[in-house]
Amino acid sequence: MSRMSFNEGNWRKDPCFKALCKALAECKDAGEVADFLRDVGTLTELKAWSERFEVAKMVAKGKTYREIMEETGASTTTVTRVARFLTGGEGGYRRSIKTHQHHSSPQVSHARHHHEAHSREETLASMS
């Protein structure tokens, strides 16, 4: 097992992570991916990954953070983190949900502006 640290600067170079990615890429279909993921992850981890992907799709569609939290049960932290990676991550979410790869895609940009407006409304309401 690799003893090198696993951090933002070197995670792609980690031999164990590279082997995991290769194993996923070698799966022939969604069923094989599901089988592999079930063997690798706990049900809690699978649920968390599934929830994050659903949140990403909802953010890209322009739903407010509040709507997303109510519909999925995701925490504010999860929704915020997913939105951050959707707009500024490695591009995995964007490619997977078929949004434009540019950071200013109309859907993601709309979602960000929609959230900012919604947050301002909530802040003003809480100050009243």
Secondary structure as UniProt FT lines:
FT   TURN            8..10
FT   HELIX           11..13
FT   HELIX           15..25
FT   HELIX           30..40
FT   HELIX           43..60
FT   TURN            61..62
FT   HELIX           65..72
FT   HELIX           76..88
FT   HELIX           92..96
FT   TURN            97..98
FT   TURN            103..104
FT   HELIX           106..127
//
